[in-house]
Amino acid sequence: TMTTLYLDPTSWDLAVDASRNIALAGYPYSVAQTVANACRLWSGEAPFNTDRGIPYATDILGKNPPLQLMASWFEREAKTVPLVQTAQAVLEFNAANRQNRTLTGQIQVTLTDGTVINV
């Protein structure tokens, strides 16, 4: 199993538990959170492995990459997380108007024990 520091989903900052200790996230939530962190990692941002990360600066922001290509980047990063066996990103781009364009989605992850989680 995997344990990690719990990050508040709204602020993505550390949280405390009922005993006022730094909160921990247990399995399987810890894996989901780690997958989310991997997909938030900018390319070159990890100091000990600059090959990891999503190319936000070079290939996403201000560009219009195909959704299938972006999905493959998120899936690749999700599969770097221990215990993740498969990952499938489902992305949806809303371009209703130029000012409110949004990209949303989720990654369906299957863990090595068969547990399926949506990130």
Long-range contacts (C-beta under 8 A, 24 or more apart in sequence): 1-26, 1-27, 1-30, 2-27, 2-30, 2-31, 2-34, 2-82, 2-83, 3-27, 3-30, 4-30, 4-33, 4-34, 6-33, 7-33, 7-37, 28-111, 28-115, 28-117, 31-81, 31-82, 31-83, 31-84, 31-109, 31-111, 31-117, 32-109, 32-117, 32-118, 32-119, 34-81, 34-82, 35-77, 35-78, 35-81, 35-84, 35-87, 35-107, 35-109, 35-119, 36-119, 38-77, 38-78, 38-80, 38-81, 39-74, 39-77, 39-78, 39-107, 39-119, 41-77, 52-77, 52-80, 53-77, 67-91, 67-93, 70-103, 71-105, 74-105, 74-107, 75-107, 78-107, 78-109, 78-119, 83-111, 83-112, 83-113, 84-109, 84-110, 84-111, 84-112, 85-110, 85-111, 85-112, 86-110
